[in-house]
Amino acid sequence: MRHTALGLALGTGIVIGAAGATLARSADDVMGSRAVDWKDMTARATKVGEVRQVFEDRTATLDELELHITTLMPGQTPHTPHKHPDEEVLIIREGTVETFLGDRTQVVGPGSVIFQAANQLHSIKNVGTTPATYHVIKWNSPGMKPKK
């Protein structure tokens, strides 16, 4: 009986401590409001064009919010069709792309928006004659991202 009470007290203390640590996140642990100027973003060359990582951080309501900007050269794709548990929104800034959305393809241009649902095959390819640039917004809701 004494060991059971001690175990219960210890377990309760661990749970309360973990909950307190979760609630006591400092403002430094989450991304706050920000503006990122295009001229301050560093372009990193890739095999198919370039990418600018804008941010990839925890927010007050998400385990991770990520934004990057990809430029694809004509005829290029960043990857073969794939799927993942997080969702993505792509906003086409310039150029013409073909998006593969599980069971169909669609060609879209500047100002178009693509939603890539969780766990559905998707990909994108520049089908135009000029570079295609698009913004990718991706998020992980609480509990989706594996703990490090």
C-alpha positions, 0 to 999 in steps of 0.5 A, a space after each residue: 500500500 505504501 509503495 502504491 501511494 508513493 508511486 501514485 504521488 511520484 507519477 502525479 508529480 511527473 504529470 503535473 511537472 510536465 504540464 507545467 513545463 508545457 504551459 510555461 513556454 517562454 515567448 522565446 519558444 514561439 515565433 512572434 509576429 514578423 515581416 521578412 523583406 524579399 531582399 533580405 532572404 538568401 537564395 540557396 541554389 538547388 539542382 532544379 532552381 533555388 529556394 529561400 527559407 523564410 521561417 520554420 518555427 513553432 507558433 502559439 498554436 502550431 508545432 511548426 509553421 514553415 514558409 519557403 519560396 521555390 523557383 523552378 527552372 523550365 521543365 523541372 520538378 523538385 521531387 517525384 509525387 509523394 505524400 506526408 501527414 501535413 498539409 501545404 498551400 502553394 501560391 504561384 507568384 510567376 510562371 506556369 506549373 502543372 500540379 499533380 493532385 492524386 488523381 489528376 493534373 492541372 496547369 495553373 499560373 500567377 496568382 493561382 493557389 494549390 492546396 495539397 491535402 494530408 496523405 495524398 500524392 502530389 507534385 509540381 512541375 514547371 511546364 512553362 518557358 520561364 522560371 516559375 516561383 511559388 510560395 509554400 506554406 506548410 504547418 504541423 498541428 499540435 501532436 503531429 510533429 515527432 518529438 526530437 
